[in-house]
Amino acid sequence: MKKRLRKKKHVGEFAVFGVPVAIRLVGGAELDSFLDALLEDAIEENGCYFGGGGQKECLSGIVVLGRKVDLPEERLKRISDWLDTNSNVANYLIGEIDDLWYGSFDELDTIAEKI
């Protein structure tokens, strides 16, 4: 397949990877301030994007890690390290890295229920 078609179809070197994430906060932690810190210090700092939402003590969504050349495993490691050290996080669950264009997306609906 020619490079132009690979880019158009998001395959090969143009595949975009992401991972589902669910985060449970400790009691009394404010969701808005935690979300701001998560987005600024963990997600944007590593060149990633986050889409999702939550209410009260639980937050779930997708972290877009980028293409293979962006080293998605290393980005995910830095994000999970940030979650490990944050005092507002009671528990979190990270799913499997998957192709965001052609993945199975089985974990998306159930990851928040598992935490």
NUDREN-471072 format. One record per residue: residue number from 1; residue in one letter; x, z, y of N, C-alpha, C in turn. Coordinates in nm, 4 decimals, m for minus. Layout:
<r pos="NUM" code="A" n_X="X" n_Z="Z" n_Y="Y" ca_X="X" ca_Z="Z" ca_Y="Y" c_X="X" c_Z="Z" c_Y="Y"/>
...
This chain:
<r pos="1" code="M" n_X="0.0856" n_Z="0.0000" n_Y="m0.1177" ca_X="0.0000" ca_Z="0.0000" ca_Y="0.0000" c_X="0.0900" c_Z="0.0000" c_Y="0.1238"/>
<r pos="2" code="K" n_X="0.0545" n_Z="m0.0805" n_Y="0.2190" ca_X="0.1336" ca_Z="m0.0911" ca_Y="0.3411" c_X="0.1196" c_Z="0.0357" c_Y="0.4250"/>
<r pos="3" code="K" n_X="0.2219" n_Z="0.0585" n_Y="0.5075" ca_X="0.2284" ca_Z="0.1801" ca_Y="0.5890" c_X="0.1054" c_Z="0.1942" c_Y="0.6785"/>
<r pos="4" code="R" n_X="0.0601" n_Z="0.0862" n_Y="0.7370" ca_X="m0.0563" ca_Z="0.0911" ca_Y="0.8253" c_X="m0.1798" c_Z="0.1401" c_Y="0.7505"/>
<r pos="5" code="L" n_X="m0.1991" n_Z="0.0952" n_Y="0.6284" ca_X="m0.3139" ca_Z="0.1401" ca_Y="0.5489" c_X="m0.2981" c_Z="0.2842" c_Y="0.5035"/>
<r pos="6" code="R" n_X="m0.1738" n_Z="0.3233" n_Y="0.4677" ca_X="m0.1516" ca_Z="0.4639" ca_Y="0.4297" c_X="m0.1861" c_Z="0.5565" c_Y="0.5455"/>
<r pos="7" code="K" n_X="m0.1494" n_Z="0.5151" n_Y="0.6657" ca_X="m0.1800" ca_Z="0.5974" ca_Y="0.7834" c_X="m0.3301" c_Z="0.6022" c_Y="0.8083"/>
<r pos="8" code="K" n_X="m0.3942" n_Z="0.4890" n_Y="0.7980" ca_X="m0.5387" ca_Z="0.4811" ca_Y="0.8219" c_X="m0.6167" c_Z="0.5628" c_Y="0.7197"/>
<r pos="9" code="K" n_X="m0.5693" n_Z="0.5644" n_Y="0.5938" ca_X="m0.6395" ca_Z="0.6349" ca_Y="0.4869" c_X="m0.5882" c_Z="0.7776" c_Y="0.4663"/>
<r pos="10" code="H" n_X="m0.4879" n_Z="0.8190" n_Y="0.5447" ca_X="m0.4323" ca_Z="0.9546" ca_Y="0.5356" c_X="m0.3795" c_Z="0.9856" c_Y="0.3959"/>
<r pos="11" code="V" n_X="m0.3005" n_Z="0.8952" n_Y="0.3420" ca_X="m0.2392" ca_Z="0.9164" ca_Y="0.2110" c_X="m0.0871" c_Z="0.9058" c_Y="0.2228"/>
<r pos="12" code="G" n_X="m0.0186" n_Z="0.9477" n_Y="0.1164" ca_X="0.1274" ca_Z="0.9411" ca_Y="0.1168" c_X="0.1861" c_Z="1.0335" c_Y="0.2204"/>
<r pos="13" code="E" n_X="0.2766" n_Z="0.9790" n_Y="0.3019" ca_X="0.3413" ca_Z="1.0609" ca_Y="0.4051" c_X="0.2478" c_Z="1.1008" c_Y="0.5181"/>
<r pos="14" code="F" n_X="0.1268" n_Z="1.0452" n_Y="0.5202" ca_X="0.0301" ca_Z="1.0763" ca_Y="0.6261" c_X="m0.0795" c_Z="1.1729" c_Y="0.5800"/>
<r pos="15" code="A" n_X="m0.0686" n_Z="1.2259" n_Y="0.4596" ca_X="m0.1656" ca_Z="1.3244" ca_Y="0.4102" c_X="m0.1550" c_Z="1.4518" c_Y="0.4931"/>
<r pos="16" code="V" n_X="m0.2679" n_Z="1.5123" n_Y="0.5236" ca_X="m0.2732" ca_Z="1.6357" ca_Y="0.6025" c_X="m0.3164" c_Z="1.7494" c_Y="0.5103"/>
<r pos="17" code="F" n_X="m0.2402" n_Z="1.8589" n_Y="0.5135" ca_X="m0.2648" ca_Z="1.9701" ca_Y="0.4228" c_X="m0.3204" c_Z="2.0909" c_Y="0.4976"/>
<r pos="18" code="G" n_X="m0.3984" n_Z="2.1684" n_Y="0.4268" ca_X="m0.4563" ca_Z="2.2892" ca_Y="0.4831" c_X="m0.4889" c_Z="2.3873" c_Y="0.3731"/>
<r pos="19" code="V" n_X="m0.5352" n_Z="2.5038" n_Y="0.4157" ca_X="m0.5629" ca_Z="2.6106" ca_Y="0.3209" c_X="m0.6786" c_Z="2.6963" c_Y="0.3720"/>
<r pos="20" code="P" n_X="m0.7706" n_Z="2.7360" n_Y="0.2819" ca_X="m0.8764" ca_Z="2.8283" ca_Y="0.3237" c_X="m0.8225" c_Z="2.9713" c_Y="0.3326"/>
<r pos="21" code="V" n_X="m0.8718" n_Z="3.0456" n_Y="0.4311" ca_X="m0.8259" ca_Z="3.1819" ca_Y="0.4545" c_X="m0.9463" c_Z="3.2708" c_Y="0.4822"/>
<r pos="22" code="A" n_X="m0.9435" n_Z="3.3924" n_Y="0.4263" ca_X="m1.0434" ca_Z="3.4943" ca_Y="0.4586" c_X="m0.9688" c_Z="3.6222" c_Y="0.4947"/>
<r pos="23" code="I" n_X="m1.0100" n_Z="3.6857" n_Y="0.6030" ca_X="m0.9427" ca_Z="3.8056" ca_Y="0.6525" c_X="m1.0471" c_Z="3.9136" c_Y="0.6761"/>
<r pos="24" code="R" n_X="m1.0221" n_Z="4.0331" n_Y="0.6219" ca_X="m1.1086" ca_Z="4.1483" ca_Y="0.6471" c_X="m1.0306" c_Z="4.2448" c_Y="0.7366"/>
<r pos="25" code="L" n_X="m1.0944" n_Z="4.2841" n_Y="0.8457" ca_X="m1.0304" ca_Z="4.3741" ca_Y="0.9415" c_X="m1.0598" c_Z="4.5191" c_Y="0.9073"/>
<r pos="26" code="V" n_X="m0.9733" n_Z="4.6080" n_Y="0.9539" ca_X="m0.9975" ca_Z="4.7514" ca_Y="0.9365" c_X="m1.1167" c_Z="4.7907" c_Y="1.0233"/>
<r pos="27" code="G" n_X="m1.1835" n_Z="4.8961" n_Y="0.9863" ca_X="m1.2978" ca_Z="4.9438" ca_Y="1.0639" c_X="m1.2570" c_Z="4.9798" c_Y="1.2053"/>
<r pos="28" code="G" n_X="m1.3333" n_Z="4.9352" n_Y="1.3004" ca_X="m1.3055" ca_Z="4.9649" ca_Y="1.4401" c_X="m1.2208" c_Z="4.8608" c_Y="1.5108"/>
<r pos="29" code="A" n_X="m1.1638" n_Z="4.7668" n_Y="1.4368" ca_X="m1.0846" ca_Z="4.6614" ca_Y="1.5006" c_X="m1.1785" c_Z="4.5625" c_Y="1.5685"/>
<r pos="30" code="E" n_X="m1.1418" n_Z="4.5198" n_Y="1.6880" ca_X="m1.2253" ca_Z="4.4272" ca_Y="1.7637" c_X="m1.1931" c_Z="4.2833" c_Y="1.7224"/>
<r pos="31" code="L" n_X="m1.2944" n_Z="4.2107" n_Y="1.6787" ca_X="m1.2770" ca_Z="4.0746" ca_Y="1.6272" c_X="m1.2212" c_Z="3.9805" c_Y="1.7325"/>
<r pos="32" code="D" n_X="m1.2716" n_Z="3.9873" n_Y="1.8554" ca_X="m1.2278" ca_Z="3.8945" ca_Y="1.9597" c_X="m1.0794" c_Z="3.9100" c_Y="1.9925"/>
<r pos="33" code="S" n_X="m1.0330" n_Z="4.0332" n_Y="2.0083" ca_X="m0.8917" ca_Z="4.0530" ca_Y="2.0406" c_X="m0.8025" c_Z="4.0168" c_Y="1.9221"/>
<r pos="34" code="F" n_X="m0.8490" n_Z="4.0452" n_Y="1.7998" ca_X="m0.7715" ca_Z="4.0062" ca_Y="1.6826" c_X="m0.7637" c_Z="3.8544" c_Y="1.6711"/>
<r pos="35" code="L" n_X="m0.8746" n_Z="3.7869" n_Y="1.6936" ca_X="m0.8777" ca_Z="3.6417" ca_Y="1.6854" c_X="m0.7848" c_Z="3.5784" c_Y="1.7884"/>
<r pos="36" code="D" n_X="m0.7832" n_Z="3.6323" n_Y="1.9090" ca_X="m0.6901" ca_Z="3.5828" ca_Y="2.0120" c_X="m0.5453" c_Z="3.5973" c_Y="1.9660"/>
<r pos="37" code="A" n_X="m0.5117" n_Z="3.7147" n_Y="1.9118" ca_X="m0.3749" ca_Z="3.7384" ca_Y="1.8650" c_X="m0.3409" c_Z="3.6477" c_Y="1.7475"/>
<r pos="38" code="L" n_X="m0.4339" n_Z="3.6314" n_Y="1.6548" ca_X="m0.4115" ca_Z="3.5438" ca_Y="1.5402" c_X="m0.3836" c_Z="3.4010" c_Y="1.5849"/>
<r pos="39" code="L" n_X="m0.4665" n_Z="3.3502" n_Y="1.6736" ca_X="m0.4501" ca_Z="3.2127" ca_Y="1.7191" c_X="m0.3201" c_Z="3.1919" c_Y="1.7958"/>
<r pos="40" code="E" n_X="m0.2868" n_Z="3.2846" n_Y="1.8841" ca_X="m0.1669" ca_Z="3.2688" ca_Y="1.9662" c_X="m0.0387" c_Z="3.2958" c_Y="1.8884"/>
<r pos="41" code="D" n_X="m0.0339" n_Z="3.4078" n_Y="1.8166" ca_X="0.0908" ca_Z="3.4537" ca_Y="1.7563" c_X="0.1189" c_Z="3.3963" c_Y="1.6186"/>
<r pos="42" code="A" n_X="0.0160" n_Z="3.3625" n_Y="1.5429" ca_X="0.0384" ca_Z="3.3136" ca_Y="1.4068" c_X="0.0088" c_Z="3.1646" c_Y="1.3935"/>
<r pos="43" code="I" n_X="m0.1045" n_Z="3.1207" n_Y="1.4434" ca_X="m0.1458" ca_Z="2.9829" ca_Y="1.4220" c_X="m0.0735" c_Z="2.8864" c_Y="1.5165"/>
<r pos="44" code="E" n_X="m0.0923" n_Z="2.9024" n_Y="1.6463" ca_X="m0.0320" ca_Z="2.8097" ca_Y="1.7421" c_X="0.1201" c_Z="2.8208" c_Y="1.7449"/>
<r pos="45" code="E" n_X="0.1721" n_Z="2.9386" n_Y="1.7226" ca_X="0.3170" ca_Z="2.9599" ca_Y="1.7207" c_X="0.3846" c_Z="2.8764" c_Y="1.6119"/>
<r pos="46" code="N" n_X="0.3123" n_Z="2.8491" n_Y="1.5046" ca_X="0.3657" ca_Z="2.7705" ca_Y="1.3939" c_X="0.3194" c_Z="2.6249" c_Y="1.3958"/>
<r pos="47" code="G" n_X="0.2562" n_Z="2.5822" n_Y="1.5042" ca_X="0.2140" ca_Z="2.4440" ca_Y="1.5174" c_X="0.0958" c_Z="2.4077" c_Y="1.4289"/>
<r pos="48" code="C" n_X="0.0132" n_Z="2.5056" n_Y="1.3977" ca_X="m0.1026" ca_Z="2.4841" ca_Y="1.3109" c_X="m0.2317" c_Z="2.4896" c_Y="1.3929"/>
<r pos="49" code="Y" n_X="m0.3418" n_Z="2.4639" n_Y="1.3241" ca_X="m0.4749" ca_Z="2.4724" ca_Y="1.3840" c_X="m0.5628" c_Z="2.5571" c_Y="1.2933"/>
<r pos="50" code="F" n_X="m0.6673" n_Z="2.6184" n_Y="1.3516" ca_X="m0.7598" ca_Z="2.7004" ca_Y="1.2742" c_X="m0.9021" c_Z="2.6616" c_Y="1.3101"/>
<r pos="51" code="G" n_X="m0.9838" n_Z="2.6486" n_Y="1.2085" ca_X="m1.1260" ca_Z="2.6242" ca_Y="1.2291" c_X="m1.2036" c_Z="2.7180" c_Y="1.1408"/>
<r pos="52" code="G" n_X="m1.2976" n_Z="2.7874" n_Y="1.1967" ca_X="m1.3756" ca_Z="2.8818" ca_Y="1.1173" c_X="m1.4482" c_Z="2.9783" c_Y="1.2079"/>
<r pos="53" code="G" n_X="m1.4808" n_Z="3.0912" n_Y="1.1537" ca_X="m1.5509" ca_Z="3.1914" ca_Y="1.2317" c_X="m1.5683" c_Z="3.3174" c_Y="1.1513"/>
<r pos="54" code="G" n_X="m1.6469" n_Z="3.4051" n_Y="1.2051" ca_X="m1.6686" ca_Z="3.5312" ca_Y="1.1365" c_X="m1.7599" c_Z="3.6198" c_Y="1.2163"/>
<r pos="55" code="Q" n_X="m1.7794" n_Z="3.7368" n_Y="1.1640" ca_X="m1.8612" ca_Z="3.8350" ca_Y="1.2329" c_X="m1.8151" c_Z="3.9735" c_Y="1.1934"/>
<r pos="56" code="K" n_X="m1.8189" n_Z="4.0629" n_Y="1.2886" ca_X="m1.7787" ca_Z="4.2018" ca_Y="1.2734" c_X="m1.6411" c_Z="4.2155" c_Y="1.2093"/>
<r pos="57" code="E" n_X="m1.6355" n_Z="4.2403" n_Y="1.0806" ca_X="m1.5079" ca_Z="4.2740" ca_Y="1.0179" c_X="m1.4514" c_Z="4.1645" c_Y="0.9281"/>
<r pos="58" code="C" n_X="m1.5147" n_Z="4.0495" n_Y="0.9201" ca_X="m1.4664" ca_Z="3.9450" ca_Y="0.8299" c_X="m1.4543" c_Z="3.8118" c_Y="0.9042"/>
<r pos="59" code="L" n_X="m1.3434" n_Z="3.7440" n_Y="0.8808" ca_X="m1.3140" ca_Z="3.6168" ca_Y="0.9442" c_X="m1.2724" c_Z="3.5195" c_Y="0.8339"/>
<r pos="60" code="S" n_X="m1.3266" n_Z="3.3987" n_Y="0.8352" ca_X="m1.2869" ca_Z="3.3003" ca_Y="0.7345" c_X="m1.2836" c_Z="3.1620" c_Y="0.7962"/>
<r pos="61" code="G" n_X="m1.2014" n_Z="3.0753" n_Y="0.7374" ca_X="m1.1906" ca_Z="2.9402" ca_Y="0.7876" c_X="m1.0783" c_Z="2.8640" c_Y="0.7211"/>
<r pos="62" code="I" n_X="m1.0376" n_Z="2.7563" n_Y="0.7859" ca_X="m0.9330" ca_Z="2.6678" ca_Y="0.7350" c_X="m0.8154" c_Z="2.6691" c_Y="0.8315"/>
<r pos="63" code="V" n_X="m0.6953" n_Z="2.6807" n_Y="0.7781" ca_X="m0.5741" ca_Z="2.6653" ca_Y="0.8572" c_X="m0.5183" c_Z="2.5270" c_Y="0.8251"/>
<r pos="64" code="V" n_X="m0.5080" n_Z="2.4428" n_Y="0.9271" ca_X="m0.4509" ca_Z="2.3096" ca_Y="0.9117" c_X="m0.3004" c_Z="2.3231" c_Y="0.9274"/>
<r pos="65" code="L" n_X="m0.2270" n_Z="2.2931" n_Y="0.8189" ca_X="m0.0827" ca_Z="2.3149" ca_Y="0.8154" c_X="m0.0014" c_Z="2.1922" c_Y="0.8540"/>
<r pos="66" code="G" n_X="m0.0621" n_Z="2.0771" n_Y="0.8564" ca_X="0.0074" ca_Z="1.9553" ca_Y="0.8956" c_X="0.0461" c_Z="1.8693" c_Y="0.7764"/>
<r pos="67" code="R" n_X="0.1320" n_Z="1.7709" n_Y="0.8023" ca_X="0.1760" ca_Z="1.6780" ca_Y="0.6989" c_X="0.2916" c_Z="1.7374" c_Y="0.6189"/>
<r pos="68" code="K" n_X="0.3313" n_Z="1.6706" n_Y="0.5136" ca_X="0.4386" ca_Z="1.7193" ca_Y="0.4264" c_X="0.5702" c_Z="1.7344" c_Y="0.5021"/>
<r pos="69" code="V" n_X="0.5984" n_Z="1.6450" n_Y="0.5967" ca_X="0.7229" ca_Z="1.6546" ca_Y="0.6735" c_X="0.7227" c_Z="1.7758" c_Y="0.7660"/>
<r pos="70" code="D" n_X="0.6055" n_Z="1.8338" n_Y="0.7922" ca_X="0.5947" ca_Z="1.9525" ca_Y="0.8767" c_X="0.6202" c_Z="2.0813" c_Y="0.7986"/>
<r pos="71" code="L" n_X="0.6510" n_Z="2.0712" n_Y="0.6695" ca_X="0.6794" ca_Z="2.1851" ca_Y="0.5812" c_X="0.5636" c_Z="2.2852" c_Y="0.5791"/>
<r pos="72" code="P" n_X="0.4495" n_Z="2.2464" n_Y="0.5235" ca_X="0.3323" ca_Z="2.3339" ca_Y="0.5243" c_X="0.3528" c_Z="2.4659" c_Y="0.4504"/>
<r pos="73" code="E" n_X="0.4345" n_Z="2.4686" n_Y="0.3446" ca_X="0.4577" ca_Z="2.5934" ca_Y="0.2712" c_X="0.5277" c_Z="2.6971" c_Y="0.3591"/>
<r pos="74" code="E" n_X="0.6258" n_Z="2.6511" n_Y="0.4373" ca_X="0.6975" ca_Z="2.7424" ca_Y="0.5269" c_X="0.6065" c_Z="2.7937" c_Y="0.6380"/>
<r pos="75" code="R" n_X="0.5227" n_Z="2.7069" n_Y="0.6913" ca_X="0.4284" ca_Z="2.7499" ca_Y="0.7947" c_X="0.3325" c_Z="2.8546" c_Y="0.7397"/>
<r pos="76" code="L" n_X="0.2825" n_Z="2.8311" n_Y="0.6191" ca_X="0.1903" ca_Z="2.9262" ca_Y="0.5569" c_X="0.2595" c_Z="3.0590" c_Y="0.5299"/>
<r pos="77" code="K" n_X="0.3837" n_Z="3.0565" n_Y="0.4910" ca_X="0.4598" ca_Z="3.1801" ca_Y="0.4668" c_X="0.4718" c_Z="3.2616" c_Y="0.5949"/>
<r pos="78" code="R" n_X="0.5008" n_Z="3.1964" n_Y="0.7064" ca_X="0.5131" ca_Z="3.2685" ca_Y="0.8338" c_X="0.3782" c_Z="3.3275" c_Y="0.8773"/>
<r pos="79" code="I" n_X="0.2692" n_Z="3.2560" n_Y="0.8518" ca_X="0.1360" ca_Z="3.3078" ca_Y="0.8855" c_X="0.1016" c_Z="3.4265" c_Y="0.7975"/>
<r pos="80" code="S" n_X="0.1295" n_Z="3.4188" n_Y="0.6680" ca_X="0.1001" ca_Z="3.5317" ca_Y="0.5790" c_X="0.1886" c_Z="3.6516" c_Y="0.6105"/>
<r pos="81" code="D" n_X="0.3130" n_Z="3.6282" n_Y="0.6521" ca_X="0.3987" ca_Z="3.7389" ca_Y="0.6954" c_X="0.3403" c_Z="3.8083" c_Y="0.8177"/>
<r pos="82" code="W" n_X="0.2848" n_Z="3.7305" n_Y="0.9109" ca_X="0.2222" ca_Z="3.7888" ca_Y="1.0297" c_X="0.1011" c_Z="3.8728" c_Y="0.9897"/>
<r pos="83" code="L" n_X="0.0216" n_Z="3.8230" n_Y="0.8964" ca_X="m0.0950" ca_Z="3.8986" ca_Y="0.8493" c_X="m0.0525" c_Z="4.0280" c_Y="0.7786"/>
<r pos="84" code="D" n_X="0.0586" n_Z="4.0224" n_Y="0.7047" ca_X="0.1093" ca_Z="4.1420" ca_Y="0.6365" c_X="0.1482" c_Z="4.2520" c_Y="0.7347"/>
<r pos="85" code="T" n_X="0.2032" n_Z="4.2133" n_Y="0.8489" ca_X="0.2534" ca_Z="4.3125" ca_Y="0.9443" c_X="0.1499" c_Z="4.3556" c_Y="1.0476"/>
<r pos="86" code="N" n_X="0.0360" n_Z="4.2896" n_Y="1.0549" ca_X="m0.0647" ca_Z="4.3245" ca_Y="1.1550" c_X="m0.1448" c_Z="4.4456" c_Y="1.1091"/>
<r pos="87" code="S" n_X="m0.1529" n_Z="4.5453" n_Y="1.1933" ca_X="m0.2196" ca_Z="4.6712" ca_Y="1.1572" c_X="m0.3720" c_Z="4.6602" c_Y="1.1550"/>
<r pos="88" code="N" n_X="m0.4279" n_Z="4.5567" n_Y="1.2121" ca_X="m0.5734" ca_Z="4.5393" ca_Y="1.2121" c_X="m0.6263" c_Z="4.4734" c_Y="1.0850"/>
<r pos="89" code="V" n_X="m0.5381" n_Z="4.4230" n_Y="0.9996" ca_X="m0.5787" ca_Z="4.3532" ca_Y="0.8776" c_X="m0.5862" c_Z="4.4525" c_Y="0.7622"/>
<r pos="90" code="A" n_X="m0.7066" n_Z="4.4687" n_Y="0.7072" ca_X="m0.7238" ca_Z="4.5542" ca_Y="0.5899" c_X="m0.6878" c_Z="4.4787" c_Y="0.4634"/>
<r pos="91" code="N" n_X="m0.7304" n_Z="4.3525" n_Y="0.4566" ca_X="m0.7074" ca_Z="4.2699" ca_Y="0.3382" c_X="m0.7242" c_Z="4.1242" c_Y="0.3793"/>
<r pos="92" code="Y" n_X="m0.6552" n_Z="4.0362" n_Y="0.3095" ca_X="m0.6742" ca_Z="3.8933" ca_Y="0.3335" c_X="m0.6529" c_Z="3.8171" c_Y="0.2043"/>
<r pos="93" code="L" n_X="m0.7090" n_Z="3.6985" n_Y="0.1997" ca_X="m0.6978" ca_Z="3.6123" ca_Y="0.0830" c_X="m0.6702" c_Z="3.4704" c_Y="0.1315"/>
<r pos="94" code="I" n_X="m0.5667" n_Z="3.4096" n_Y="0.0745" ca_X="m0.5307" ca_Z="3.2729" ca_Y="0.1091" c_X="m0.5492" c_Z="3.1876" c_Y="m0.0153"/>
<r pos="95" code="G" n_X="m0.6214" n_Z="3.0772" n_Y="m0.0014" ca_X="m0.6453" ca_Z="2.9873" ca_Y="m0.1136" c_X="m0.5265" c_Z="2.8962" c_Y="m0.1396"/>
<r pos="96" code="E" n_X="m0.5496" n_Z="2.7927" n_Y="m0.2154" ca_X="m0.4462" ca_Z="2.6954" ca_Y="m0.2500" c_X="m0.4334" c_Z="2.5891" c_Y="m0.1415"/>
<r pos="97" code="I" n_X="m0.3109" n_Z="2.5457" n_Y="m0.1162" ca_X="m0.2873" ca_Z="2.4356" ca_Y="m0.0229" c_X="m0.3463" c_Z="2.3089" c_Y="m0.0834"/>
<r pos="98" code="D" n_X="m0.4245" n_Z="2.2370" n_Y="m0.0023" ca_X="m0.4939" ca_Z="2.1187" ca_Y="m0.0520" c_X="m0.4931" c_Z="2.0094" c_Y="0.0536"/>
<r pos="99" code="D" n_X="m0.5130" n_Z="1.8876" n_Y="0.0103" ca_X="m0.5245" ca_Z="1.7725" ca_Y="0.0989" c_X="m0.6584" c_Z="1.7826" c_Y="0.1724"/>
<r pos="100" code="L" n_X="m0.6541" n_Z="1.7875" n_Y="0.3049" ca_X="m0.7770" ca_Z="1.8067" ca_Y="0.3818" c_X="m0.8660" c_Z="1.6839" c_Y="0.3876"/>
<r pos="101" code="W" n_X="m0.8134" n_Z="1.5671" n_Y="0.3562" ca_X="m0.8956" ca_Z="1.4471" ca_Y="0.3562" c_X="m0.9589" c_Z="1.4204" c_Y="0.2202"/>
<r pos="102" code="Y" n_X="m0.8890" n_Z="1.4536" n_Y="0.1134" ca_X="m0.9370" ca_Z="1.4186" ca_Y="m0.0201" c_X="m0.9413" c_Z="1.5370" c_Y="m0.1150"/>
<r pos="103" code="G" n_X="m0.9372" n_Z="1.6571" n_Y="m0.0651" ca_X="m0.9365" ca_Z="1.7755" ca_Y="m0.1497" c_X="m1.0717" c_Z="1.8054" c_Y="m0.2106"/>
<r pos="104" code="S" n_X="m1.0722" n_Z="1.9013" n_Y="m0.3011" ca_X="m1.1969" ca_Z="1.9366" ca_Y="m0.3696" c_X="m1.2842" c_Z="2.0315" c_Y="m0.2873"/>
<r pos="105" code="F" n_X="m1.2241" n_Z="2.1143" n_Y="m0.2040" ca_X="m1.2949" ca_Z="2.2060" ca_Y="m0.1149" c_X="m1.3823" c_Z="2.3076" c_Y="m0.1885"/>
<r pos="106" code="D" n_X="m1.3523" n_Z="2.3355" n_Y="m0.3133" ca_X="m1.4304" ca_Z="2.4319" ca_Y="m0.3905" c_X="m1.4177" c_Z="2.5733" c_Y="m0.3352"/>
<r pos="107" code="E" n_X="m1.3007" n_Z="2.6084" n_Y="m0.2846" ca_X="m1.2765" ca_Z="2.7440" ca_Y="m0.2379" c_X="m1.3390" c_Z="2.7745" c_Y="m0.1023"/>
<r pos="108" code="L" n_X="m1.3727" n_Z="2.6736" n_Y="m0.0260" ca_X="m1.4188" ca_Z="2.6958" ca_Y="0.1109" c_X="m1.5422" c_Z="2.7840" c_Y="0.1186"/>
<r pos="109" code="D" n_X="m1.6375" n_Z="2.7592" n_Y="0.0342" ca_X="m1.7635" ca_Z="2.8338" ca_Y="0.0406" c_X="m1.7531" c_Z="2.9723" c_Y="m0.0200"/>
<r pos="110" code="T" n_X="m1.6604" n_Z="2.9921" n_Y="m0.1114" ca_X="m1.6563" ca_Z="3.1186" ca_Y="m0.1850" c_X="m1.5443" c_Z="3.2118" c_Y="m0.1440"/>
<r pos="111" code="I" n_X="m1.4512" n_Z="3.1687" n_Y="m0.0619" ca_X="m1.3358" ca_Z="3.2526" ca_Y="m0.0323" c_X="m1.3740" c_Z="3.3795" c_Y="0.0445"/>
<r pos="112" code="A" n_X="m1.4710" n_Z="3.3698" n_Y="0.1330" ca_X="m1.5142" ca_Z="3.4880" ca_Y="0.2092" c_X="m1.5833" c_Z="3.5888" c_Y="0.1185"/>
<r pos="113" code="E" n_X="m1.6480" n_Z="3.5432" n_Y="0.0130" ca_X="m1.7160" ca_Z="3.6334" ca_Y="m0.0800" c_X="m1.6177" c_Z="3.7079" c_Y="m0.1692"/>
<r pos="114" code="K" n_X="m1.4996" n_Z="3.6516" n_Y="m0.1911" ca_X="m1.4006" ca_Z="3.7113" ca_Y="m0.2796" c_X="m1.3267" c_Z="3.8285" c_Y="m0.2170"/>
<r pos="115" code="I" n_X="m1.3297" n_Z="3.8374" n_Y="m0.0858" ca_X="m1.2516" ca_Z="3.9410" ca_Y="m0.0189" c_X="m1.3292" c_Z="4.0701" c_Y="0.0008"/>
